[in-house]
Amino acid sequence: MLSPEANLQNLLNPELSQTITTLARQEGQTMLEWVEKILREAIQVRRQTQDNSTFSRRLKTLERLQQQQATYLAQAGSQPPTVDTVAILDQLREERDAELLANFHTHSRH
C-alpha cells in the first residue's frame, strides 16, 4: 500500500510533483504538509473573497437605497413625509368603536 504522499505524487504530473516537493523541502515540510498548508491558505483567501463580495453587494444595496431616498426627498421638496400617527390611531379607534357598537346592537337584539 502506498503512503499518502506517494499517492499524491502519483496523482500529479511529474513536473508539478517535483516543484511541490522542492518547495516543501525548502520550507522543511513533507509534500503532503505543504499541500495541506497551501490548500488551507487558498480556502481562507476564497472565504475572505466571498465575505468581501457579500459586503460589496450589501454596500451597493445601501447606496441604491440612499439614492432612492435622495430622489424621493428631491421630489417631495426635501421634506420627509409627515405622518400624523395620532390622527391615524384616533381614526382606527373610532372605526373599532363603531364596529364594536354595531356588533353589540346586533347581538343584543337576539
N, C-alpha and C positions, 0 to 999 in steps of 0.2 A: 504494500500500500504506500502511495506517495504521500509525502508531507504536504501540508497546506501551501508552503512556499513553492514546492515543486509543481503542485497542481496549478498555482498561479502562473508560474513560468511557462507551463505547457499551454495555458490559455492565451498568452500574449504572443505577439510576433517576436521573433528573436531580437530585433533591434530595440524594440520598446522594453523588453525584458532586461536587456543588457544596460540600457540607460537607467532604468529604475534601480537595478542592482547597484550600479555605480553611485547614484545619488544617495541611496540608502546607506551604503558603506561610508560615504563622506560624512554622513550625519551620525554614524555609529549605530545604525539600526539594521534590522533584518529587512528584507524586501517586503515582507508582509506588514511589519510595523510601519514602514514608511508609507506603503499604500493606504493603510488604515488611517494614518495621520492626514494624508493628503485628501482622502475621501471625507473625513470629518471636517476639515477646513473648507472643502468645497460645499458641503451641506450647510455649514454655518454661513458662508457667503450667499448661498441661494436663499436661505431663510431671511437674511438681512435684506436682500433684494426684494423678496416678496413683501416683507414688512414695509419697506420704503415705497413699494408700489401701492400697497393699501393706503399708506399715509398720503401719497400723492393723489390718489383717487378721492380721498376724503377732503383733502385741501382744495381740489378742483371743484368739488360739490359745494363746499363752503363759499368759494369765490363766486360761483354761479348764483348762489342764494343771495350773496351780498349785492351782486349786480342787479338781480331781480328786485331786491329791496330798494336799491337806489333808483331804478327805473320807476317803481311804484311811487316812491316818495316824490320824484320829479313830476309825475303826472298828477299827484294829489296836492301839488303846491307845497312840497316839502313839509307837510304836516302829517304826522302819523294818524291813522284812523282813530277817531274818538268813538268809544262805545260807552253808552250810559248804562252801566250794569245795574244800577239801582232801578232805573225805569224798566229794564228787561225783567228783573226779578219781580217788580210790582205787577207787571202785566201777566207774568206766569202765575203769580199768586191769585190774581183776580180770575184768571181762566180756571185755575184749580178750584177756587171757592165756588165759582158758578157751576162747575161740573159736579162738585160735591153736593151743592144745594139742589141741583136738578135730580141727582140720584136719590137724595133724601126724600124729595117730594114724590118721586116715582115709587119708591119703596114704602112710603108711609100711607099711600092710597090703598095698598093691597092688604 
